[in-house]
Amino acid sequence: MKPDDPLLKILACPLDKGPLHLLPEEAGHEEALYNPRLHRRYPIVDGIPQLLPSSGEQVPDEVHEDLLKRMAP
C-alpha cells in the first residue's frame, strides 16, 4: 500500500472508527495500519488490510512512542 493510496482516506479503525496511519515495512515489522489513540496495529497481508478487531495487536507504550516519532512529518 502506498502513502497516497485513496483507500487510506476511507479506512477506519474497527473499534473507534477513527483514522489509521500507514506504517511502512521496516526491519522486523511488516507493513501495517496504526491507531495511535488506542495503541493498536493492524497488519496488511498481501496488500489487504486486516481490520477485524481480533486482527489488531496492542502496542506497548515504548513502541507507541517510537511509532509516533516515525509518523511525525
C-alpha positions as CSV (number, residue, x, y, z in Angstrom):
1,M,0.0,0.0,0.0
2,K,1.3,3.4,-0.9
3,P,1.0,6.5,1.4
4,D,-1.0,8.3,-1.3
5,D,-3.4,5.4,-1.8
6,P,-7.0,6.9,-1.8
7,L,-8.1,3.8,0.2
8,L,-6.3,5.2,3.3
9,K,-8.7,8.1,3.4
10,I,-11.7,5.9,3.9
11,L,-10.2,3.1,6.1
12,A,-11.1,3.4,9.8
13,C,-10.3,1.5,13.0
14,P,-12.9,-1.2,13.6
15,L,-13.0,-0.2,17.3
16,D,-13.2,3.6,17.5
17,K,-14.0,4.3,13.8
18,G,-11.2,6.9,13.7
19,P,-8.5,7.3,11.0
20,L,-5.5,5.0,10.7
21,H,-1.9,5.8,9.8
22,L,0.2,3.7,7.4
23,L,3.3,2.2,8.9
24,P,5.7,1.2,6.1
25,E,7.5,-2.1,6.2
26,E,10.7,-2.0,8.2
27,A,13.3,-4.4,9.6
28,G,11.4,-6.9,11.7
29,H,8.0,-5.4,11.1
30,E,5.5,-5.9,8.2
31,E,3.5,-3.1,6.7
32,A,0.6,-2.2,9.0
33,L,-2.1,0.4,9.8
34,Y,-1.8,2.0,13.2
35,N,-4.3,3.7,15.5
36,P,-2.3,5.9,17.9
37,R,-5.4,6.6,20.0
38,L,-5.8,3.0,21.1
39,H,-2.2,1.9,20.5
40,R,-3.3,-0.8,18.1
41,R,-1.6,-2.0,15.0
42,Y,-3.4,-3.9,12.2
43,P,-1.4,-5.9,9.7
44,I,-1.5,-5.6,5.9
45,V,-1.2,-9.1,4.4
46,D,-0.6,-9.4,0.7
47,G,-1.8,-5.8,0.3
48,I,-5.0,-6.4,2.1
49,P,-5.6,-4.6,5.5
50,Q,-6.7,-7.0,8.2
51,L,-9.2,-4.8,10.0
52,L,-11.1,-7.2,12.2
53,P,-10.9,-6.2,15.9
54,S,-9.3,-9.6,16.6
55,S,-6.6,-8.9,14.0
56,G,-5.2,-5.9,15.8
57,E,-2.4,-6.1,18.3
58,Q,-1.9,-3.9,21.3
59,V,1.3,-2.0,21.1
60,P,3.4,-1.4,24.3
61,D,3.9,2.2,25.4
62,E,7.6,2.3,24.4
63,V,6.8,1.1,20.9
64,H,4.0,3.5,20.7
65,E,6.4,6.4,21.4
66,D,8.7,5.2,18.7
67,L,5.8,4.9,16.2
68,L,4.7,8.5,17.0
69,K,8.2,9.8,16.2
70,R,8.2,7.9,12.8
71,M,4.7,9.3,11.9
72,A,5.7,12.9,12.6
73,P,6.2,14.9,9.4
